[in-house]
Amino acid sequence: MKHTVEVNGIKIYAFHGCLPEEGKIGGHYIVDVSMTTDFSKAAASDELIETIDYVTVNKIVEEEMGIRSKLIEHVGQRIVNRIKKEIDNVHSLRVKVIKICPPINGDVNNVAIIIEG
């Protein structure tokens, strides 16, 4: 069976960006993670060990977002790599990293990258 587990709207204050100021003042980010899996055993057993633990996903996102990168593409790929490495039974994965109010010349709410695999 194909099931989806999502951890959406992970709010992070981080220091990503190409401008030196971004490394000093930081900014707001939101990360969404969607994973396809088979949680049939968890649905039957009511045991956390049989599914994807949201706490682990949140921890990975927080830790990787805490490491400064120039590009959100880079930090997004690190999140994907860690989830694939550390969480069993992930069939496919989608990570979206949203940078709120990026320092660009324009009135833009956010920019985002999406990695699927």
N, CA, C and O atoms as CSV, one atom per row, in Angstrom:
chain,resi,resn,atom,element,x,y,z
A,1,MET,N,N,0.819,-1.195,0.000
A,1,MET,CA,C,0.000,0.000,0.000
A,1,MET,C,C,0.858,1.251,0.000
A,1,MET,O,O,2.007,1.238,0.442
A,2,LYS,N,N,0.285,2.319,-0.498
A,2,LYS,CA,C,0.989,3.591,-0.528
A,2,LYS,C,C,0.293,4.563,0.424
A,2,LYS,O,O,-0.897,4.845,0.286
A,3,HIS,N,N,1.051,5.060,1.379
A,3,HIS,CA,C,0.558,6.031,2.339
A,3,HIS,C,C,1.482,7.241,2.335
A,3,HIS,O,O,2.617,7.166,1.864
A,4,THR,N,N,0.990,8.350,2.862
A,4,THR,CA,C,1.795,9.570,2.941
A,4,THR,C,C,1.830,10.074,4.375
A,4,THR,O,O,0.806,10.125,5.058
A,5,VAL,N,N,3.016,10.442,4.815
A,5,VAL,CA,C,3.211,11.115,6.095
A,5,VAL,C,C,3.792,12.482,5.777
A,5,VAL,O,O,4.787,12.592,5.060
A,6,GLU,N,N,3.163,13.530,6.317
A,6,GLU,CA,C,3.639,14.890,6.082
A,6,GLU,C,C,3.941,15.583,7.408
A,6,GLU,O,O,3.235,15.412,8.403
A,7,VAL,N,N,5.001,16.360,7.384
A,7,VAL,CA,C,5.315,17.271,8.483
A,7,VAL,C,C,5.425,18.639,7.816
A,7,VAL,O,O,6.412,18.930,7.139
A,8,ASN,N,N,4.420,19.466,8.008
A,8,ASN,CA,C,4.314,20.728,7.275
A,8,ASN,C,C,4.443,21.933,8.190
A,8,ASN,O,O,4.084,21.892,9.367
A,9,GLY,N,N,4.962,23.001,7.617
A,9,GLY,CA,C,5.018,24.266,8.334
A,9,GLY,C,C,6.032,24.299,9.458
A,9,GLY,O,O,5.803,24.947,10.479
A,10,ILE,N,N,7.152,23.611,9.285
A,10,ILE,CA,C,8.215,23.667,10.297
A,10,ILE,C,C,8.834,25.059,10.221
A,10,ILE,O,O,9.463,25.413,9.224
A,11,LYS,N,N,8.654,25.833,11.266
A,11,LYS,CA,C,9.120,27.221,11.280
A,11,LYS,C,C,10.515,27.283,11.888
A,11,LYS,O,O,10.761,26.779,12.984
A,12,ILE,N,N,11.417,27.913,11.149
A,12,ILE,CA,C,12.821,27.980,11.541
A,12,ILE,C,C,13.329,29.401,11.331
A,12,ILE,O,O,12.971,30.055,10.352
A,13,TYR,N,N,14.153,29.870,12.241
A,13,TYR,CA,C,14.910,31.103,12.023
A,13,TYR,C,C,16.332,30.655,11.735
A,13,TYR,O,O,16.960,30.002,12.568
A,14,ALA,N,N,16.846,31.007,10.550
A,14,ALA,CA,C,18.154,30.506,10.125
A,14,ALA,C,C,18.926,31.598,9.401
A,14,ALA,O,O,18.424,32.704,9.201
A,15,PHE,N,N,20.147,31.275,9.014
A,15,PHE,CA,C,21.092,32.266,8.508
A,15,PHE,C,C,21.620,31.907,7.125
A,15,PHE,O,O,22.826,31.969,6.884
A,16,HIS,N,N,20.727,31.532,6.218
A,16,HIS,CA,C,21.115,31.156,4.866
A,16,HIS,C,C,21.057,32.359,3.938
A,16,HIS,O,O,20.248,33.266,4.133
A,17,GLY,N,N,21.912,32.361,2.936
A,17,GLY,CA,C,21.885,33.403,1.926
A,17,GLY,C,C,23.270,33.751,1.442
A,17,GLY,O,O,24.268,33.506,2.119
A,18,CYS,N,N,23.311,34.325,0.257
A,18,CYS,CA,C,24.583,34.697,-0.362
A,18,CYS,C,C,25.134,36.012,0.181
A,18,CYS,O,O,26.342,36.245,0.130
A,19,LEU,N,N,24.268,36.861,0.693
A,19,LEU,CA,C,24.716,38.155,1.212
A,19,LEU,C,C,25.300,38.001,2.616
A,19,LEU,O,O,24.749,37.264,3.434
A,20,PRO,N,N,26.405,38.684,2.903
A,20,PRO,CA,C,26.993,38.598,4.250
A,20,PRO,C,C,26.010,38.981,5.354
A,20,PRO,O,O,26.045,38.417,6.448
A,21,GLU,N,N,25.136,39.940,5.062
A,21,GLU,CA,C,24.152,40.386,6.053
A,21,GLU,C,C,23.216,39.249,6.463
A,21,GLU,O,O,22.792,39.173,7.616
A,22,GLU,N,N,22.896,38.367,5.516
A,22,GLU,CA,C,21.999,37.257,5.820
A,22,GLU,C,C,22.615,36.301,6.832
A,22,GLU,O,O,21.911,35.661,7.612
A,23,GLY,N,N,23.938,36.217,6.805
A,23,GLY,CA,C,24.635,35.376,7.769
A,23,GLY,C,C,24.665,35.989,9.155
A,23,GLY,O,O,24.905,35.292,10.140
A,24,LYS,N,N,24.425,37.275,9.237
A,24,LYS,CA,C,24.444,37.970,10.526
A,24,LYS,C,C,23.053,38.162,11.103
A,24,LYS,O,O,22.831,37.923,12.290
A,25,ILE,N,N,22.107,38.597,10.261
A,25,ILE,CA,C,20.774,38.910,10.790
A,25,ILE,C,C,19.785,37.760,10.645
A,25,ILE,O,O,18.809,37.698,11.393
A,26,GLY,N,N,20.009,36.860,9.715
A,26,GLY,CA,C,19.137,35.710,9.533
A,26,GLY,C,C,17.779,36.058,8.958
A,26,GLY,O,O,17.521,37.195,8.562
A,27,GLY,N,N,16.928,35.064,8.920
A,27,GLY,CA,C,15.598,35.254,8.373
A,27,GLY,C,C,14.698,34.081,8.699
A,27,GLY,O,O,15.146,33.070,9.241
A,28,HIS,N,N,13.421,34.222,8.363
A,28,HIS,CA,C,12.418,33.196,8.640
A,28,HIS,C,C,12.280,32.237,7.462
A,28,HIS,O,O,12.311,32.634,6.297
A,29,TYR,N,N,12.125,30.964,7.809
A,29,TYR,CA,C,11.966,29.894,6.827
A,29,TYR,C,C,10.840,28.978,7.265
A,29,TYR,O,O,10.534,28.866,8.452
A,30,ILE,N,N,10.235,28.331,6.293
A,30,ILE,CA,C,9.256,27.286,6.553
A,30,ILE,C,C,9.648,26.078,5.712
A,30,ILE,O,O,9.968,26.208,4.530
A,31,VAL,N,N,9.620,24.903,6.330
A,31,VAL,CA,C,9.971,23.669,5.623
A,31,VAL,C,C,8.793,22.707,5.698
A,31,VAL,O,O,8.215,22.489,6.763
A,32,ASP,N,N,8.448,22.134,4.546
A,32,ASP,CA,C,7.417,21.096,4.450
A,32,ASP,C,C,8.084,19.813,3.976
A,32,ASP,O,O,8.893,19.824,3.048
A,33,VAL,N,N,7.734,18.702,4.628
A,33,VAL,CA,C,8.284,17.403,4.249
A,33,VAL,C,C,7.126,16.434,4.030
A,33,VAL,O,O,6.255,16.288,4.887
A,34,SER,N,N,7.127,15.780,2.884
A,34,SER,CA,C,6.114,14.777,2.563
A,34,SER,C,C,6.830,13.490,2.161
A,34,SER,O,O,7.718,13.502,1.309
A,35,MET,N,N,6.432,12.378,2.785
A,35,MET,CA,C,7.089,11.094,2.539
A,35,MET,C,C,6.044,10.036,2.233
A,35,MET,O,O,5.069,9.895,2.970
A,36,THR,N,N,6.239,9.290,1.152
A,36,THR,CA,C,5.370,8.142,0.912
A,36,THR,C,C,6.018,6.937,1.574
A,36,THR,O,O,7.239,6.789,1.601
A,37,THR,N,N,5.160,6.089,2.102
A,37,THR,CA,C,5.603,4.937,2.868
A,37,THR,C,C,4.480,3.914,2.874
A,37,THR,O,O,3.466,4.094,2.199
A,38,ASP,N,N,4.655,2.864,3.618
A,38,ASP,CA,C,3.583,1.904,3.877
A,38,ASP,C,C,3.447,1.795,5.384
A,38,ASP,O,O,4.271,1.160,6.043
A,39,PHE,N,N,2.403,2.417,5.932
A,39,PHE,CA,C,2.225,2.336,7.380
A,39,PHE,C,C,1.064,1.410,7.767
A,39,PHE,O,O,0.396,1.619,8.780
A,40,SER,N,N,0.843,0.393,6.944
A,40,SER,CA,C,-0.211,-0.585,7.230
A,40,SER,C,C,0.004,-1.245,8.592
A,40,SER,O,O,-0.952,-1.432,9.344
A,41,LYS,N,N,1.235,-1.597,8.911
A,41,LYS,CA,C,1.520,-2.241,10.199
A,41,LYS,C,C,1.197,-1.309,11.355
A,41,LYS,O,O,0.624,-1.739,12.357
A,42,ALA,N,N,1.557,-0.038,11.227
A,42,ALA,CA,C,1.269,0.934,12.286
A,42,ALA,C,C,-0.233,1.141,12.452
A,42,ALA,O,O,-0.729,1.276,13.570
A,43,ALA,N,N,-0.942,1.164,11.342
A,43,ALA,CA,C,-2.389,1.349,11.396
A,43,ALA,C,C,-3.049,0.185,12.128
A,43,ALA,O,O,-4.056,0.367,12.812
A,44,ALA,N,N,-2.485,-1.003,11.983
A,44,ALA,CA,C,-3.045,-2.189,12.643
A,44,ALA,C,C,-2.569,-2.315,14.092
A,44,ALA,O,O,-3.342,-2.691,14.973
A,45,SER,N,N,-1.291,-1.998,14.333
A,45,SER,CA,C,-0.702,-2.243,15.655
A,45,SER,C,C,-0.780,-1.064,16.612
A,45,SER,O,O,-0.705,-1.243,17.828
A,46,ASP,N,N,-0.931,0.155,16.064
A,46,ASP,CA,C,-0.928,1.383,16.875
A,46,ASP,C,C,0.434,1.599,17.546
A,46,ASP,O,O,0.514,2.137,18.650
A,47,GLU,N,N,1.498,1.172,16.865
A,47,GLU,CA,C,2.860,1.294,17.395
A,47,GLU,C,C,3.665,2.261,16.542
A,47,GLU,O,O,3.720,2.130,15.320
A,48,LEU,N,N,4.288,3.231,17.198
A,48,LEU,CA,C,5.084,4.259,16.523
A,48,LEU,C,C,6.237,3.669,15.719
A,48,LEU,O,O,6.574,4.178,14.650
A,49,ILE,N,N,6.826,2.627,16.213
A,49,ILE,CA,C,7.983,2.017,15.546
A,49,ILE,C,C,7.648,1.530,14.131
A,49,ILE,O,O,8.549,1.332,13.317
A,50,GLU,N,N,6.376,1.340,13.839
A,50,GLU,CA,C,5.944,0.815,12.541
A,50,GLU,C,C,5.685,1.904,11.500
A,50,GLU,O,O,5.244,1.602,10.392
A,51,THR,N,N,5.956,3.181,11.848
A,51,THR,CA,C,5.707,4.276,10.913
A,51,THR,C,C,6.844,5.285,11.009
A,51,THR,O,O,7.856,5.022,11.660
A,52,ILE,N,N,6.685,6.418,10.375
A,52,ILE,CA,C,7.683,7.483,10.389
A,52,ILE,C,C,7.395,8.395,11.571
A,52,ILE,O,O,6.282,8.897,11.727
A,53,ASP,N,N,8.411,8.604,12.400
A,53,ASP,CA,C,8.283,9.432,13.602
A,53,ASP,C,C,8.443,10.902,13.226
A,53,ASP,O,O,9.501,11.311,12.748
A,54,TYR,N,N,7.393,11.699,13.441
A,54,TYR,CA,C,7.429,13.128,13.116
A,54,TYR,C,C,8.528,13.854,13.875
A,54,TYR,O,O,9.125,14.801,13.363
A,55,VAL,N,N,8.792,13.408,15.093
A,55,VAL,CA,C,9.822,14.060,15.916
A,55,VAL,C,C,11.188,13.934,15.252
A,55,VAL,O,O,11.972,14.883,15.261
A,56,THR,N,N,11.475,12.788,14.685
A,56,THR,CA,C,12.754,12.574,14.000
A,56,THR,C,C,12.857,13.466,12.766
A,56,THR,O,O,13.908,14.054,12.510
A,57,VAL,N,N,11.784,13.566,12.011
A,57,VAL,CA,C,11.781,14.425,10.820
A,57,VAL,C,C,12.032,15.873,11.222
A,57,VAL,O,O,12.866,16.549,10.620
A,58,ASN,N,N,11.321,16.345,12.227
A,58,ASN,CA,C,11.487,17.722,12.704
A,58,ASN,C,C,12.912,17.976,13.184
A,58,ASN,O,O,13.480,19.032,12.907
A,59,LYS,N,N,13.491,17.022,13.897
A,59,LYS,CA,C,14.861,17.153,14.397
A,59,LYS,C,C,15.862,17.276,13.245
A,59,LYS,O,O,16.757,18.120,13.285
A,60,ILE,N,N,15.711,16.444,12.235
A,60,ILE,CA,C,16.607,16.499,11.071
A,60,ILE,C,C,16.511,17.867,10.407
A,60,ILE,O,O,17.532,18.476,10.087
A,61,VAL,N,N,15.291,18.351,10.198
A,61,VAL,CA,C,15.102,19.659,9.560
A,61,VAL,C,C,15.752,20.755,10.398
A,61,VAL,O,O,16.477,21.594,9.865
A,62,GLU,N,N,15.499,20.753,11.698
A,62,GLU,CA,C,16.078,21.790,12.565
A,62,GLU,C,C,17.605,21.757,12.542
A,62,GLU,O,O,18.248,22.804,12.468
A,63,GLU,N,N,18.179,20.571,12.604
A,63,GLU,CA,C,19.640,20.464,12.606
A,63,GLU,C,C,20.249,20.923,11.296
A,63,GLU,O,O,21.238,21.656,11.304
A,64,GLU,N,N,19.688,20.514,10.177
A,64,GLU,CA,C,20.242,20.904,8.879
A,64,GLU,C,C,20.015,22.388,8.588
A,64,GLU,O,O,20.876,23.040,7.997
A,65,MET,N,N,18.874,22.918,8.994
A,65,MET,CA,C,18.629,24.352,8.816
A,65,MET,C,C,19.543,25.180,9.708
A,65,MET,O,O,19.767,26.360,9.436
A,66,GLY,N,N,20.067,24.587,10.755
A,66,GLY,CA,C,20.979,25.281,11.662
A,66,GLY,C,C,22.394,25.419,11.124
A,66,GLY,O,O,23.210,26.138,11.702
A,67,ILE,N,N,22.694,24.739,10.027
A,67,ILE,CA,C,24.016,24.823,9.394
A,67,ILE,C,C,23.919,25.817,8.240
A,67,ILE,O,O,23.169,25.603,7.288
A,68,ARG,N,N,24.677,26.897,8.331
A,68,ARG,CA,C,24.596,27.964,7.321
A,68,ARG,C,C,24.946,27.467,5.928
A,68,ARG,O,O,25.926,26.748,5.731
A,69,SER,N,N,24.127,27.865,4.974
A,69,SER,CA,C,24.367,27.611,3.552
A,69,SER,C,C,24.104,28.901,2.796
A,69,SER,O,O,23.307,29.735,3.225
A,70,LYS,N,N,24.776,29.054,1.675
A,70,LYS,CA,C,24.484,30.197,0.817
A,70,LYS,C,C,23.148,29.999,0.112
A,70,LYS,O,O,22.401,30.955,-0.098
A,71,LEU,N,N,22.853,28.755,-0.253
A,71,LEU,CA,C,21.676,28.458,-1.067
A,71,LEU,C,C,20.702,27.547,-0.326
A,71,LEU,O,O,21.110,26.596,0.341
A,72,ILE,N,N,19.410,27.849,-0.451
A,72,ILE,CA,C,18.422,26.951,0.144
A,72,ILE,C,C,18.372,25.625,-0.628
A,72,ILE,O,O,17.911,24.616,-0.095
A,73,GLU,N,N,18.836,25.627,-1.857
A,73,GLU,CA,C,18.957,24.377,-2.607
A,73,GLU,C,C,19.898,23.411,-1.892
A,73,GLU,O,O,19.649,22.207,-1.836
A,74,HIS,N,N,20.978,23.958,-1.350
A,74,HIS,CA,C,21.983,23.141,-0.660
A,74,HIS,C,C,21.421,22.568,0.635
A,74,HIS,O,O,21.548,21.371,0.893
A,75,VAL,N,N,20.808,23.409,1.441
A,75,VAL,CA,C,20.259,22.928,2.711
A,75,VAL,C,C,19.111,21.955,2.460
A,75,VAL,O,O,18.956,20.984,3.200
A,76,GLY,N,N,18.307,22.199,1.432
A,76,GLY,CA,C,17.233,21.275,1.085
A,76,GLY,C,C,17.758,19.899,0.720
A,76,GLY,O,O,17.177,18.887,1.114
A,77,GLN,N,N,18.847,19.850,-0.026
A,77,GLN,CA,C,19.435,18.560,-0.404
A,77,GLN,C,C,20.002,17.839,0.810
A,77,GLN,O,O,19.923,16.613,0.897
A,78,ARG,N,N,20.572,18.589,1.747
A,78,ARG,CA,C,21.069,17.965,2.982
A,78,ARG,C,C,19.923,17.330,3.774
A,78,ARG,O,O,20.076,16.242,4.328
A,79,ILE,N,N,18.781,18.011,3.825
A,79,ILE,CA,C,17.618,17.456,4.521
A,79,ILE,C,C,17.175,16.160,3.849
A,79,ILE,O,O,16.926,15.163,4.526
A,80,VAL,N,N,17.077,16.170,2.525
A,80,VAL,CA,C,16.698,14.965,1.770
A,80,VAL,C,C,17.668,13.825,2.064
A,80,VAL,O,O,17.245,12.705,2.347
A,81,ASN,N,N,18.963,14.107,1.997
A,81,ASN,CA,C,19.977,13.068,2.216
A,81,ASN,C,C,19.856,12.444,3.604
A,81,ASN,O,O,19.931,11.224,3.746
A,82,ARG,N,N,19.670,13.277,4.624
A,82,ARG,CA,C,19.563,12.763,5.996
A,82,ARG,C,C,18.307,11.932,6.198
A,82,ARG,O,O,18.353,10.879,6.833
A,83,ILE,N,N,17.198,12.394,5.667
A,83,ILE,CA,C,15.956,11.629,5.828
A,83,ILE,C,C,16.100,10.267,5.168
A,83,ILE,O,O,15.721,9.252,5.753
A,84,LYS,N,N,16.643,10.233,3.958
A,84,LYS,CA,C,16.833,8.959,3.258
A,84,LYS,C,C,17.771,8.038,4.021
A,84,LYS,O,O,17.578,6.822,4.036
A,85,LYS,N,N,18.780,8.610,4.651
A,85,LYS,CA,C,19.776,7.818,5.374
A,85,LYS,C,C,19.255,7.320,6.723
A,85,LYS,O,O,19.539,6.190,7.118
A,86,GLU,N,N,18.498,8.156,7.426
A,86,GLU,CA,C,18.172,7.869,8.823
A,86,GLU,C,C,16.772,7.328,9.073
A,86,GLU,O,O,16.500,6.821,10.161
A,87,ILE,N,N,15.881,7.423,8.095
A,87,ILE,CA,C,14.505,6.965,8.312
A,87,ILE,C,C,14.203,5.819,7.352
A,87,ILE,O,O,14.307,5.961,6.134
A,88,ASP,N,N,13.829,4.688,7.927
A,88,ASP,CA,C,13.507,3.507,7.129
A,88,ASP,C,C,12.121,3.637,6.512
A,88,ASP,O,O,11.277,4.393,6.994
A,89,ASN,N,N,11.907,2.902,5.461
A,89,ASN,CA,C,10.598,2.740,4.836
A,89,ASN,C,C,10.076,4.010,4.157
A,89,ASN,O,O,8.865,4.176,4.010
A,90,VAL,N,N,10.979,4.909,3.740
A,90,VAL,CA,C,10.572,6.069,2.955
A,90,VAL,C,C,10.704,5.675,1.486
A,90,VAL,O,O,11.811,5.464,0.991
A,91,HIS,N,N,9.573,5.579,0.795
A,91,HIS,CA,C,9.592,5.173,-0.607
A,91,HIS,C,C,9.922,6.340,-1.526
A,91,HIS,O,O,10.692,6.199,-2.476
A,92,SER,N,N,9.337,7.481,-1.235
A,92,SER,CA,C,9.669,8.705,-1.962
A,92,SER,C,C,9.514,9.879,-1.014
A,92,SER,O,O,8.912,9.769,0.054
A,93,LEU,N,N,10.074,11.010,-1.433
A,93,LEU,CA,C,10.230,12.129,-0.515
A,93,LEU,C,C,10.087,13.431,-1.276
A,93,LEU,O,O,10.521,13.547,-2.422
A,94,ARG,N,N,9.469,14.416,-0.624
A,94,ARG,CA,C,9.355,15.763,-1.180
A,94,ARG,C,C,9.675,16.746,-0.058
A,94,ARG,O,O,9.032,16.731,0.992
A,95,VAL,N,N,10.663,17.591,-0.285
A,95,VAL,CA,C,11.055,18.610,0.693
A,95,VAL,C,C,10.923,19.975,0.035
A,95,VAL,O,O,11.452,20.211,-1.051
A,96,LYS,N,N,10.210,20.868,0.710
A,96,LYS,CA,C,10.052,22.238,0.233
A,96,LYS,C,C,10.631,23.171,1.296
A,96,LYS,O,O,10.231,23.130,2.459
A,97,VAL,N,N,11.578,24.010,0.879
A,97,VAL,CA,C,12.174,25.009,1.764
A,97,VAL,C,C,11.729,26.382,1.263
A,97,VAL,O,O,11.979,26.751,0.116
A,98,ILE,N,N,11.070,27.123,2.139
A,98,ILE,CA,C,10.525,28.441,1.798
A,98,ILE,C,C,11.294,29.504,2.573
A,98,ILE,O,O,11.427,29.426,3.794
A,99,LYS,N,N,11.793,30.489,1.851
A,99,LYS,CA,C,12.474,31.627,2.470
A,99,LYS,C,C,11.500,32.801,2.458
A,99,LYS,O,O,11.091,33.272,1.397
A,100,ILE,N,N,11.137,33.265,3.643
A,100,ILE,CA,C,10.162,34.338,3.789
A,100,ILE,C,C,10.857,35.692,3.586
A,100,ILE,O,O,11.954,35.922,4.095
A,101,CYS,N,N,10.210,36.564,2.849
A,101,CYS,CA,C,10.708,37.940,2.600
A,101,CYS,C,C,12.194,37.965,2.220
A,101,CYS,O,O,13.001,38.547,2.944
A,102,PRO,N,N,12.560,37.345,1.103
A,102,PRO,CA,C,13.967,37.340,0.698
A,102,PRO,C,C,14.438,38.750,0.345
A,102,PRO,O,O,13.652,39.566,-0.136
A,103,PRO,N,N,15.721,39.040,0.584
A,103,PRO,CA,C,16.240,40.377,0.285
A,103,PRO,C,C,16.543,40.553,-1.200
A,103,PRO,O,O,17.702,40.572,-1.616
A,104,ILE,N,N,15.484,40.678,-1.985
A,104,ILE,CA,C,15.641,40.918,-3.413
A,104,ILE,C,C,14.947,42.230,-3.744
A,104,ILE,O,O,14.110,42.708,-2.978
A,105,ASN,N,N,15.286,42.792,-4.849
A,105,ASN,CA,C,14.687,44.063,-5.243
A,105,ASN,C,C,13.298,43.825,-5.814
A,105,ASN,O,O,13.116,43.689,-7.024
A,106,GLY,N,N,12.326,43.778,-4.914
A,106,GLY,CA,C,10.955,43.559,-5.331
A,106,GLY,C,C,10.089,43.225,-4.142
A,106,GLY,O,O,10.590,42.896,-3.067
A,107,ASP,N,N,8.804,43.310,-4.335
A,107,ASP,CA,C,7.835,43.002,-3.290
A,107,ASP,C,C,7.446,41.534,-3.438
A,107,ASP,O,O,6.526,41.198,-4.185
A,108,VAL,N,N,8.155,40.663,-2.718
A,108,VAL,CA,C,7.994,39.216,-2.835
A,108,VAL,C,C,7.738,38.629,-1.453
A,108,VAL,O,O,8.499,38.887,-0.520
A,109,ASN,N,N,6.680,37.847,-1.316
A,109,ASN,CA,C,6.392,37.205,-0.031
A,109,ASN,C,C,7.429,36.153,0.333
A,109,ASN,O,O,7.902,36.095,1.468
A,110,ASN,N,N,7.780,35.314,-0.654
A,110,ASN,CA,C,8.745,34.248,-0.376
A,110,ASN,C,C,9.294,33.684,-1.669
A,110,ASN,O,O,8.776,33.923,-2.760
A,111,VAL,N,N,10.360,32.928,-1.503
A,111,VAL,CA,C,10.898,32.110,-2.585
A,111,VAL,C,C,10.999,30.696,-2.027
A,111,VAL,O,O,11.085,30.517,-0.812
A,112,ALA,N,N,10.991,29.694,-2.894
A,112,ALA,CA,C,11.014,28.325,-2.415
A,112,ALA,C,C,11.715,27.410,-3.400
A,112,ALA,O,O,11.782,27.671,-4.601
A,113,ILE,N,N,12.234,26.326,-2.842
A,113,ILE,CA,C,12.756,25.236,-3.684
A,113,ILE,C,C,12.019,23.963,-3.273
A,113,ILE,O,O,11.597,23.816,-2.127
A,114,ILE,N,N,11.876,23.061,-4.217
A,114,ILE,CA,C,11.252,21.763,-3.955
A,114,ILE,C,C,12.172,20.691,-4.524
A,114,ILE,O,O,12.616,20.767,-5.670
A,115,ILE,N,N,12.446,19.691,-3.694
A,115,ILE,CA,C,13.241,18.547,-4.129
A,115,ILE,C,C,12.375,17.313,-3.961
A,115,ILE,O,O,11.828,17.068,-2.886
A,116,GLU,N,N,12.255,16.535,-5.035
A,116,GLU,CA,C,11.465,15.304,-4.992
A,116,GLU,C,C,12.342,14.139,-5.402
A,116,GLU,O,O,13.166,14.247,-6.310
A,117,GLY,N,N,12.154,13.039,-4.726
A,117,GLY,CA,C,12.946,11.880,-5.098
A,117,GLY,C,C,12.556,10.651,-4.339
A,117,GLY,O,O,13.139,9.587,-4.545
